[in-house]
Amino acid sequence: MSGIGMEYLWVGVVLFAAAAQTVRNTAQRSLTAQVGTLPATLVRFLYGLPFAAVYLLALYALGDPSLVLPKFSAAYLGWIALGAFFQVAATAALLMAMKERNFAVAVTLSKTEVLQVALFAAMFLHELPTRLALLAMVLATVGVLMLSLPPRGQLFTLSAWTSKSSVYGLICGACFALATVGFRGGAVEIATLGVSSPWLSGAWGVLIAQTMQSVVMSAWIARTHEQGLRPIFKAWRISLLAGSMGAAASLAWFTAYAMQGAAAVRTLGMVEVVFSYIVSRKVFSEKLSPTEKLGMALMMLGLVLICLQL
């Protein structure tokens, strides 16, 4: 592949991640009503873990025979653990947000993370966005804020900023931002350990993170829920769909983090909102208001700008 093709390969990886994540969100939305928020959150990790393991094994089987297992450092495991913890919190907040507003808007609320990613990445990873990239993030965030307003667009009322959907969206965005920084930090760290392939970096990151998440959440749910893990095993068909698509999305996100800075990846990842809008219209027969459509247009302008600055 040419140098230019490699330079922009991360864009295709992010688009795939956003599409897979939309399918996962759709499956998890229906699961939440059946099994509850925390069990539905666990599904994406527990059912996704075998897919991540098979993918990693395939990379070693089909790749360079000289590849060896990396020697993980405490710093690497710490970055992954940080990302894993906040990803669980973010996913739970997203599922609760979906209960409050329609599907496309609920997913969009989670995208308040973009400016926070830029801030945290600058603080912890020393990755500073360009002026054009910062403008793109601001435009996209303004679009998100317009989408987060109550249905009647009550911009200057207290209820607009204290509604449950706004609170869950803010929490979700902050947690996703910290998760992104953690996973990007892990990708940078593992590169210093001799893992130069972004595909291998992504596979190891997902496998370790989802193992941590599956073990901790399974133990917690088994201890605190009367039926334990039985409900998610009974709903294995939809859980399998959510898990497989969740694994595919996570593998793509982690791979993109190994290719490009965290802020650029998450800004372009907002294309998921467009995919969610399509699902919202075609699957759930939901409609966006004129204000919400304008917000989505501003967000799309931001996505175009983030690509132009590369």
Residue frames relative to the residue before (quaternion, step in Angstrom):
aa qw qx qy qz dx dy dz
M 1.0000 0.0000 0.0000 0.0000 0.00 0.00 0.00
S 0.5215 -0.6604 0.4442 0.3077 3.59 -0.97 0.84
G 0.6626 -0.5142 0.3642 0.4047 3.53 -1.27 0.38
I 0.6388 0.5170 -0.3288 0.4653 3.57 1.03 -0.80
G 0.6438 0.5273 -0.3233 0.4505 3.56 0.98 -0.84
M 0.6564 0.5008 -0.3054 0.4744 3.58 0.99 -0.84
E 0.6252 0.5652 -0.3364 0.4202 3.56 1.04 -0.81
Y 0.7793 0.3140 -0.1610 0.5178 3.57 1.00 -0.81
L 0.3569 0.7559 -0.4834 0.2600 3.59 1.24 0.17
W 0.6113 0.5813 -0.3488 0.4084 3.56 1.06 -0.74
V 0.5756 0.5876 -0.3807 0.4225 3.61 1.15 -0.58
G 0.6720 0.4821 -0.2921 0.4803 3.59 0.91 -0.89
V 0.6236 0.5388 -0.3345 0.4571 3.57 1.05 -0.76
V 0.6646 0.4994 -0.3004 0.4676 3.58 0.97 -0.86
L 0.6364 0.5250 -0.3335 0.4563 3.61 0.97 -0.81
F 0.6412 0.5034 -0.3201 0.4827 3.57 1.01 -0.80
A 0.6412 0.5311 -0.3269 0.4471 3.59 0.94 -0.86
A 0.6626 0.5117 -0.3030 0.4553 3.59 0.94 -0.90
A 0.6551 0.5078 -0.3143 0.4629 3.59 0.98 -0.82
A 0.6691 0.4931 -0.2971 0.4700 3.58 0.91 -0.91
Q 0.6505 0.5212 -0.3144 0.4543 3.56 1.03 -0.79
T 0.6042 0.5519 -0.3549 0.4521 3.59 1.09 -0.64
V 0.6479 0.4964 -0.3142 0.4849 3.58 0.98 -0.84
R 0.6472 0.5214 -0.3192 0.4554 3.57 0.95 -0.85
N 0.6529 0.5136 -0.3152 0.4588 3.59 0.92 -0.88
T 0.6303 0.5355 -0.3282 0.4564 3.58 1.02 -0.81
A 0.6759 0.4823 -0.2903 0.4757 3.57 0.92 -0.90
Q 0.6750 0.4989 -0.2995 0.4536 3.58 0.92 -0.87
R 0.5897 0.5809 -0.3767 0.4158 3.57 1.07 -0.64
S 0.6945 0.4523 -0.2795 0.4848 3.58 0.90 -0.87
L 0.6256 0.5498 -0.3358 0.4400 3.59 1.11 -0.62
T 0.5906 0.6067 -0.3687 0.3836 3.57 1.03 -0.78
A 0.6670 0.4994 -0.2974 0.4661 3.58 0.96 -0.86
Q 0.6880 0.4966 -0.2789 0.4497 3.60 1.08 -0.69
V 0.8481 0.1918 -0.0460 0.4917 3.56 0.75 -1.07
G 0.5874 -0.5719 0.3844 0.4245 3.62 1.20 -0.27
T 0.6868 -0.5337 0.3198 0.3758 3.56 -1.26 0.45
L 0.7171 0.4527 -0.2773 0.4516 3.61 0.73 -1.00
P 0.6576 0.4828 -0.3375 0.4697 3.65 0.87 -0.76
A 0.6445 0.5071 -0.3286 0.4685 3.59 1.01 -0.74
T 0.6118 0.5312 -0.3421 0.4758 3.58 1.15 -0.59
L 0.6469 0.5355 -0.3105 0.4454 3.58 0.98 -0.87
V 0.5847 0.6299 -0.3686 0.3542 3.58 1.00 -0.83
R 0.6664 0.5253 -0.3190 0.4221 3.60 0.86 -0.92
F 0.7038 0.4391 -0.2622 0.4931 3.59 1.14 -0.61
L 0.7052 0.4838 -0.2759 0.4387 3.57 0.77 -1.04
Y 0.7293 0.4010 -0.2326 0.5033 3.58 0.86 -0.93
G 0.6470 0.5206 -0.3253 0.4524 3.58 1.19 -0.38
L 0.5275 0.6840 -0.3883 0.3211 3.58 1.19 -0.57
P 0.6696 0.4864 -0.3347 0.4506 3.68 0.80 -0.79
F 0.6324 0.5282 -0.3343 0.4574 3.60 1.03 -0.73
A 0.6453 0.5116 -0.3183 0.4695 3.58 1.01 -0.81
A 0.6497 0.5204 -0.3126 0.4576 3.60 1.01 -0.82
V 0.6583 0.4998 -0.3087 0.4706 3.60 0.94 -0.88
Y 0.6341 0.5328 -0.3268 0.4552 3.58 0.99 -0.82
L 0.6655 0.4981 -0.3076 0.4630 3.60 0.90 -0.89
L 0.6491 0.5117 -0.3134 0.4676 3.59 0.95 -0.87
A 0.6424 0.5276 -0.3209 0.4538 3.58 1.01 -0.80
L 0.6217 0.5428 -0.3417 0.4496 3.58 1.02 -0.75
Y 0.6855 0.4628 -0.2843 0.4848 3.57 0.97 -0.85
A 0.6692 0.5140 -0.3053 0.4414 3.59 0.99 -0.81
L 0.7710 0.3592 -0.1745 0.4960 3.58 0.99 -0.86
G 0.6419 0.5545 -0.3208 0.4213 3.57 1.24 -0.27
D 0.7903 -0.2708 0.2382 0.4953 3.51 -1.27 -0.50
P 0.4501 -0.7122 0.4660 0.2701 3.65 -0.69 1.04
S 0.6371 0.5535 -0.3300 0.4230 3.59 1.17 -0.45
L 0.4444 0.7030 -0.4563 0.3164 3.60 1.25 -0.12
V 0.1068 -0.7888 0.6037 0.0435 3.57 -0.94 0.89
L 0.6100 -0.5443 0.4173 0.3968 3.54 -1.25 0.33
P 0.4311 -0.7094 0.4857 0.2739 3.60 -0.83 0.92
K 0.3932 -0.6708 0.5708 0.2639 3.56 -1.24 0.50
F 0.2538 -0.8145 0.5064 0.1256 3.55 -0.17 1.32
S 0.3220 -0.7406 0.5632 0.1748 3.54 -1.01 0.90
A 0.6424 -0.5098 0.4011 0.4081 3.54 -1.28 0.32
A 0.6215 0.5485 -0.3394 0.4445 3.59 1.06 -0.74
Y 0.6465 0.5189 -0.3187 0.4596 3.58 0.96 -0.87
L 0.6859 0.4744 -0.2876 0.4710 3.58 0.81 -0.99
G 0.6271 0.5390 -0.3381 0.4494 3.57 1.09 -0.66
W 0.6370 0.5148 -0.3209 0.4756 3.60 0.99 -0.84
I 0.6780 0.4897 -0.2967 0.4610 3.59 0.88 -0.93
A 0.6406 0.5221 -0.3236 0.4609 3.59 0.98 -0.81
L 0.6233 0.5336 -0.3305 0.4664 3.57 1.04 -0.81
G 0.6829 0.4822 -0.2851 0.4689 3.57 0.88 -0.96
A 0.6475 0.5374 -0.3202 0.4353 3.58 0.97 -0.87
F 0.6582 0.5192 -0.3132 0.4461 3.58 0.91 -0.89
F 0.7352 0.4229 -0.2478 0.4683 3.56 0.76 -1.01
Q 0.5766 0.5627 -0.3883 0.4473 3.61 1.16 -0.39
V 0.6223 0.5266 -0.3339 0.4732 3.59 1.05 -0.76
A 0.6694 0.4966 -0.2961 0.4665 3.57 0.88 -0.96
A 0.6614 0.5131 -0.3064 0.4533 3.58 0.97 -0.85
T 0.6578 0.5130 -0.3138 0.4536 3.58 0.94 -0.87
A 0.6440 0.5132 -0.3203 0.4683 3.59 0.97 -0.82
A 0.6588 0.5007 -0.3082 0.4693 3.59 0.97 -0.85
L 0.6311 0.5354 -0.3312 0.4533 3.59 1.04 -0.77
L 0.6659 0.4978 -0.3090 0.4618 3.59 0.91 -0.87
M 0.6422 0.4954 -0.3266 0.4854 3.59 1.06 -0.67
A 0.6216 0.5342 -0.3419 0.4598 3.60 1.07 -0.70
M 0.6279 0.5580 -0.3361 0.4259 3.58 1.03 -0.77
K 0.6150 0.5529 -0.3482 0.4414 3.59 1.17 -0.46
E 0.7076 0.5036 -0.2438 0.4316 3.56 1.18 -0.60
R 0.8002 0.1325 -0.0598 0.5819 3.62 1.03 -0.70
N 0.6642 -0.4960 0.3375 0.4460 3.59 -1.22 0.14
F 0.7507 -0.4766 0.2340 0.3932 3.54 -1.27 0.57
A 0.7007 0.4727 -0.2912 0.4481 3.62 0.72 -1.00
V 0.6730 0.4912 -0.3023 0.4630 3.60 0.93 -0.86
A 0.6294 0.5422 -0.3393 0.4413 3.59 0.97 -0.80
V 0.6570 0.4840 -0.3083 0.4889 3.59 0.95 -0.84
T 0.6480 0.5339 -0.3198 0.4391 3.59 0.97 -0.86
L 0.5876 0.5901 -0.3681 0.4136 3.60 1.04 -0.70
S 0.6355 0.5417 -0.3338 0.4373 3.58 1.03 -0.70
K 0.6269 0.5782 -0.3300 0.4048 3.58 1.20 -0.45
T 0.3993 0.6761 -0.5038 0.3601 3.60 1.21 0.32
E 0.4862 0.6936 -0.4078 0.3408 3.56 1.30 -0.11
V 0.5586 0.6854 -0.3958 0.2481 3.60 1.01 -0.77
L 0.7028 0.4339 -0.2781 0.4904 3.60 0.79 -0.94
Q 0.6263 0.5286 -0.3375 0.4630 3.56 1.11 -0.65
V 0.5993 0.5413 -0.3553 0.4707 3.59 1.09 -0.68
A 0.6532 0.5162 -0.3150 0.4556 3.58 0.91 -0.93
L 0.6598 0.5098 -0.3029 0.4615 3.57 0.98 -0.87
F 0.7096 0.4556 -0.2658 0.4672 3.57 0.79 -1.04
A 0.6329 0.5272 -0.3359 0.4569 3.59 1.05 -0.74
A 0.6415 0.5092 -0.3209 0.4756 3.57 1.05 -0.73
M 0.6828 0.5030 -0.2830 0.4481 3.57 1.00 -0.86
F 0.8201 0.3006 -0.1193 0.4721 3.55 0.75 -1.09
L 0.7792 0.3104 -0.1629 0.5196 3.60 1.10 -0.64
H 0.3587 -0.7583 0.4690 0.2762 3.59 1.33 -0.14
E 0.4224 0.6632 -0.4904 0.3758 3.58 1.04 0.86
L 0.0999 -0.8277 0.5521 0.0088 3.56 -0.25 1.31
P 0.3833 -0.7305 0.5112 0.2411 3.63 -0.79 0.95
T 0.5115 -0.6079 0.4999 0.3449 3.58 -1.23 0.49
R 0.6792 -0.4819 0.3467 0.4316 3.59 -1.26 0.23
L 0.6625 0.5004 -0.3064 0.4656 3.58 0.96 -0.86
A 0.6368 0.5174 -0.3263 0.4694 3.56 1.02 -0.78
L 0.6492 0.5116 -0.3185 0.4640 3.58 0.99 -0.81
L 0.6227 0.5225 -0.3354 0.4761 3.59 1.04 -0.76
A 0.6406 0.5261 -0.3221 0.4572 3.58 0.96 -0.85
M 0.6624 0.5057 -0.3050 0.4610 3.58 0.96 -0.85
V 0.6455 0.5185 -0.3215 0.4595 3.58 1.01 -0.82
L 0.6562 0.5057 -0.3150 0.4631 3.60 0.89 -0.92
A 0.6679 0.4991 -0.3048 0.4603 3.55 0.91 -0.90
T 0.6605 0.5074 -0.3080 0.4598 3.58 1.00 -0.79
V 0.6057 0.5313 -0.3538 0.4750 3.61 1.06 -0.70
G 0.6363 0.5246 -0.3220 0.4650 3.55 1.00 -0.81
V 0.6383 0.5265 -0.3131 0.4662 3.55 1.04 -0.82
L 0.6547 0.5138 -0.3176 0.4545 3.59 0.92 -0.86
M 0.6343 0.5151 -0.3301 0.4726 3.59 1.03 -0.73
L 0.6657 0.4961 -0.2986 0.4707 3.56 1.04 -0.74
S 0.6800 0.5202 -0.2919 0.4264 3.58 1.13 -0.58
L 0.4912 0.6718 -0.4340 0.3451 3.58 1.25 -0.14
P 0.6057 -0.5345 0.4297 0.4035 3.60 -1.20 0.44
P 0.7260 -0.4834 0.2658 0.4106 3.61 -1.17 0.51
R 0.7280 0.4170 -0.2541 0.4812 3.61 0.98 -0.71
G 0.4791 -0.7086 0.4219 0.3006 3.60 1.24 0.20
Q 0.2556 0.7936 -0.5139 0.2018 3.59 1.03 0.78
L 0.1467 -0.8648 0.4750 0.0707 3.55 0.46 1.27
F 0.8047 0.3117 -0.1521 0.4818 3.58 0.81 -0.93
T 0.5121 0.6089 -0.4453 0.4108 3.58 1.11 0.57
L 0.6081 -0.5712 0.4119 0.3665 3.53 -1.16 0.60
S 0.6358 0.5623 -0.3356 0.4087 3.57 1.01 -0.78
A 0.5875 0.5941 -0.3719 0.4045 3.58 1.15 -0.57
W 0.7762 0.3416 -0.1701 0.5020 3.57 1.06 -0.73
T 0.7241 0.3937 -0.2517 0.5073 3.60 1.24 -0.09
S 0.3863 0.7170 -0.4956 0.3018 3.60 1.21 0.21
K 0.6432 -0.5392 0.3726 0.3959 3.56 -1.18 0.49
S 0.6496 0.5274 -0.3328 0.4350 3.58 0.93 -0.83
S 0.6532 0.5083 -0.3183 0.4622 3.60 1.01 -0.78
V 0.6546 0.5091 -0.3117 0.4638 3.57 0.97 -0.86
Y 0.6709 0.4836 -0.3004 0.4751 3.57 0.88 -0.93
G 0.6462 0.5305 -0.3225 0.4439 3.57 1.00 -0.79
L 0.6535 0.5082 -0.3087 0.4685 3.57 0.99 -0.84
I 0.6525 0.5009 -0.3082 0.4778 3.58 0.95 -0.89
C 0.6472 0.5276 -0.3080 0.4560 3.55 0.95 -0.94
G 0.6741 0.5060 -0.2990 0.4474 3.58 0.88 -0.93
A 0.6587 0.5049 -0.3114 0.4628 3.57 0.95 -0.86
C 0.6751 0.4910 -0.2953 0.4647 3.58 0.93 -0.87
F 0.6420 0.5034 -0.3265 0.4774 3.60 0.98 -0.77
A 0.6224 0.5437 -0.3423 0.4470 3.59 1.03 -0.74
L 0.6846 0.4681 -0.2840 0.4812 3.57 0.89 -0.91
A 0.6172 0.5324 -0.3440 0.4661 3.60 1.08 -0.69
T 0.6457 0.5287 -0.3155 0.4517 3.56 0.97 -0.88
V 0.6550 0.5021 -0.3085 0.4729 3.57 0.93 -0.89
G 0.6409 0.5306 -0.3252 0.4493 3.58 0.99 -0.79
F 0.7038 0.4588 -0.2680 0.4715 3.57 0.87 -0.96
R 0.6272 0.5081 -0.3361 0.4852 3.60 1.05 -0.68
G 0.6280 0.5304 -0.3283 0.4653 3.58 1.02 -0.78
G 0.6399 0.5189 -0.3179 0.4692 3.57 1.06 -0.78
A 0.6486 0.5222 -0.3140 0.4560 3.59 0.99 -0.84
V 0.6500 0.4994 -0.3140 0.4790 3.58 1.02 -0.79
E 0.6718 0.5133 -0.2947 0.4453 3.57 0.96 -0.90
I 0.6858 0.4853 -0.3081 0.4463 3.60 0.87 -0.88
A 0.5649 0.5825 -0.3878 0.4374 3.59 1.18 -0.44
T 0.6565 0.4946 -0.3092 0.4783 3.58 1.12 -0.63
L 0.6549 0.5084 -0.3033 0.4698 3.58 1.27 -0.28
G 0.6737 -0.5341 0.2803 0.4270 3.55 1.28 0.24
V 0.5713 0.5538 -0.3987 0.4561 3.61 1.26 0.11
S 0.0804 -0.8461 0.5270 0.0019 3.56 -0.08 1.32
S 0.6066 0.5667 -0.3538 0.4308 3.61 1.19 -0.44
P 0.4030 -0.7169 0.5049 0.2621 3.64 -0.70 0.99
W 0.6090 0.5557 -0.3575 0.4387 3.60 1.10 -0.62
L 0.6787 0.4712 -0.2829 0.4872 3.57 0.97 -0.86
S 0.6109 0.5483 -0.3351 0.4624 3.55 1.07 -0.76
G 0.6772 0.4922 -0.2879 0.4650 3.57 0.92 -0.92
A 0.6565 0.5262 -0.3121 0.4412 3.58 0.95 -0.87
W 0.6704 0.4819 -0.3031 0.4759 3.59 0.91 -0.88
G 0.6450 0.5392 -0.3245 0.4335 3.57 0.95 -0.85
V 0.6781 0.4828 -0.2892 0.4727 3.59 0.90 -0.94
L 0.6585 0.5203 -0.3215 0.4385 3.60 0.87 -0.91
I 0.6945 0.4621 -0.2843 0.4726 3.59 0.85 -0.92
A 0.6666 0.5061 -0.3085 0.4521 3.58 0.90 -0.90
Q 0.7119 0.4517 -0.2767 0.4611 3.59 0.81 -0.93
T 0.5762 0.5497 -0.3826 0.4685 3.59 1.16 -0.44
M 0.6442 0.5140 -0.3104 0.4738 3.57 0.93 -0.90
Q 0.6969 0.4903 -0.2706 0.4480 3.55 0.84 -1.05
S 0.6674 0.5140 -0.3039 0.4450 3.58 0.92 -0.89
V 0.6702 0.5062 -0.3024 0.4507 3.59 0.89 -0.93
V 0.7075 0.4675 -0.2697 0.4562 3.57 0.76 -1.05
M 0.7131 0.4534 -0.2751 0.4584 3.60 0.81 -0.96
S 0.6172 0.5383 -0.3538 0.4517 3.60 1.01 -0.71
A 0.6604 0.5036 -0.3050 0.4662 3.58 0.94 -0.90
W 0.6642 0.5118 -0.3040 0.4523 3.58 0.96 -0.88
I 0.6937 0.4695 -0.2831 0.4671 3.59 0.84 -0.95
A 0.6313 0.5278 -0.3364 0.4581 3.60 0.99 -0.76
R 0.6956 0.4764 -0.2651 0.4679 3.57 1.10 -0.72
T 0.7968 0.3623 -0.1565 0.4576 3.58 0.91 -0.89
H 0.7012 0.4236 -0.2703 0.5057 3.62 1.19 -0.36
E 0.5604 -0.6508 0.4020 0.3176 3.54 -0.88 0.99
Q 0.7625 0.3447 -0.1950 0.5117 3.59 0.91 -0.87
G 0.4171 -0.7351 0.4526 0.2842 3.58 1.26 0.04
L 0.7942 -0.2852 0.2408 0.4795 3.56 -0.96 -0.95
R 0.4065 0.7561 -0.4509 0.2445 3.60 1.25 -0.13
P 0.6494 0.5357 -0.3566 0.4051 3.67 0.82 -0.78
I 0.7040 0.4483 -0.2991 0.4625 3.63 0.90 -0.78
F 0.6135 0.5145 -0.3603 0.4786 3.59 1.18 -0.35
K 0.6213 0.5261 -0.3370 0.4730 3.58 1.12 -0.64
A 0.7258 0.3652 -0.2167 0.5411 3.58 1.06 -0.76
W 0.1358 0.8639 -0.4789 0.0770 3.58 1.02 0.78
R 0.6106 0.5743 -0.3723 0.3984 3.60 1.03 -0.63
I 0.7224 0.4031 -0.2462 0.5050 3.57 0.74 -1.04
S 0.6044 0.5558 -0.3493 0.4514 3.59 1.15 -0.62
L 0.6373 0.5303 -0.3195 0.4587 3.56 1.04 -0.80
L 0.6344 0.5164 -0.3244 0.4749 3.57 1.05 -0.79
A 0.6715 0.4940 -0.2985 0.4647 3.57 0.89 -0.95
G 0.6782 0.5059 -0.2922 0.4457 3.57 0.94 -0.87
S 0.6781 0.4907 -0.3002 0.4576 3.58 0.89 -0.90
M 0.6831 0.4604 -0.2859 0.4896 3.58 0.96 -0.84
G 0.6110 0.5406 -0.3440 0.4649 3.57 1.12 -0.63
A 0.6479 0.5068 -0.3110 0.4761 3.57 1.01 -0.82
A 0.6473 0.5186 -0.3196 0.4581 3.58 0.95 -0.89
A 0.6610 0.5010 -0.3049 0.4680 3.58 0.95 -0.88
S 0.6747 0.5022 -0.2999 0.4501 3.58 0.87 -0.95
L 0.6342 0.5280 -0.3305 0.4581 3.58 0.96 -0.83
A 0.6726 0.4866 -0.2958 0.4725 3.56 0.98 -0.83
W 0.6376 0.5193 -0.3344 0.4605 3.61 0.95 -0.82
F 0.6807 0.4925 -0.3006 0.4513 3.59 0.82 -0.98
T 0.6337 0.5232 -0.3268 0.4667 3.57 1.04 -0.77
A 0.6488 0.5152 -0.3123 0.4648 3.58 0.99 -0.83
Y 0.6274 0.5381 -0.3365 0.4512 3.60 1.04 -0.75
A 0.6545 0.4973 -0.3070 0.4796 3.59 1.15 -0.60
M 0.6966 0.4733 -0.2613 0.4718 3.59 1.26 -0.39
Q 0.8216 0.1115 0.0262 0.5584 3.57 1.01 -0.85
G 0.6547 -0.5290 0.3797 0.3840 3.58 -1.26 0.42
A 0.6474 -0.5790 0.3474 0.3535 3.54 -1.14 0.74
A 0.6763 0.5150 -0.3097 0.4260 3.60 0.85 -0.96
A 0.6645 0.4977 -0.3101 0.4632 3.61 0.92 -0.86
V 0.6418 0.5292 -0.3233 0.4512 3.60 0.97 -0.85
R 0.7193 0.4444 -0.2675 0.4622 3.58 0.79 -0.97
T 0.6090 0.5355 -0.3694 0.4537 3.62 1.06 -0.57
L 0.6782 0.4627 -0.2945 0.4891 3.59 0.84 -0.89
G 0.6020 0.5896 -0.3459 0.4127 3.57 1.12 -0.64
M 0.5302 0.6349 -0.4080 0.3863 3.58 1.24 -0.25
V 0.4503 0.6627 -0.4630 0.3790 3.59 1.25 -0.03
E 0.4835 0.6635 -0.4217 0.3848 3.56 1.26 -0.29
V 0.5884 0.5871 -0.3652 0.4192 3.57 1.11 -0.66
V 0.6333 0.5190 -0.3259 0.4726 3.58 1.03 -0.78
F 0.6441 0.5082 -0.3157 0.4766 3.56 0.96 -0.86
S 0.6562 0.5161 -0.3063 0.4574 3.57 0.99 -0.86
Y 0.6114 0.5488 -0.3413 0.4568 3.56 1.10 -0.73
I 0.6356 0.5219 -0.3227 0.4686 3.57 1.00 -0.83
V 0.6507 0.5018 -0.3075 0.4798 3.58 0.95 -0.89
S 0.6386 0.5531 -0.3175 0.4306 3.53 0.97 -0.95
R 0.7087 0.4524 -0.2544 0.4779 3.58 0.94 -0.91
K 0.7570 0.4261 -0.2168 0.4454 3.57 0.82 -1.00
V 0.7603 0.3781 -0.1975 0.4898 3.59 0.97 -0.86
F 0.8151 0.2598 -0.1185 0.5041 3.57 0.77 -1.05
S 0.3729 -0.7657 0.4569 0.2567 3.62 1.31 0.08
E 0.3856 0.7101 -0.4909 0.3256 3.56 1.00 0.86
K 0.2297 -0.7759 0.5752 0.1198 3.58 -1.18 0.59
L 0.3501 -0.7071 0.5723 0.2235 3.54 -1.21 0.60
S 0.4868 -0.6508 0.5011 0.2974 3.56 -1.15 0.70
P 0.6801 -0.4700 0.3487 0.4415 3.64 -1.23 0.24
T 0.6344 0.5261 -0.3328 0.4583 3.60 1.01 -0.78
E 0.6656 0.4996 -0.2973 0.4679 3.56 0.96 -0.87
K 0.6335 0.5212 -0.3319 0.4657 3.58 1.05 -0.71
L 0.6322 0.5149 -0.3292 0.4763 3.60 1.03 -0.77
G 0.6351 0.5310 -0.3227 0.4588 3.56 1.00 -0.81
M 0.6547 0.5027 -0.3097 0.4719 3.55 0.99 -0.82
A 0.6274 0.5375 -0.3365 0.4518 3.61 1.05 -0.74
L 0.6422 0.5093 -0.3182 0.4763 3.59 0.99 -0.82
M 0.6385 0.5289 -0.3211 0.4577 3.54 1.01 -0.83
M 0.6567 0.5064 -0.3104 0.4646 3.59 0.97 -0.84
L 0.6015 0.5458 -0.3537 0.4640 3.61 1.08 -0.66
G 0.6346 0.5287 -0.3166 0.4663 3.54 1.04 -0.79
L 0.6412 0.5248 -0.3226 0.4576 3.59 1.02 -0.77
V 0.6311 0.5248 -0.3313 0.4653 3.58 1.01 -0.79
L 0.6756 0.5014 -0.2946 0.4532 3.57 0.94 -0.91
I 0.6407 0.5227 -0.3436 0.4452 3.60 0.96 -0.74
C 0.6505 0.4924 -0.3187 0.4825 3.58 1.13 -0.56
L 0.6538 0.5294 -0.3170 0.4380 3.60 1.03 -0.80
Q 0.6786 0.5095 -0.3116 0.4276 3.61 1.05 -0.62
L 0.5537 0.6289 -0.3993 0.3720 3.60 1.23 -0.15
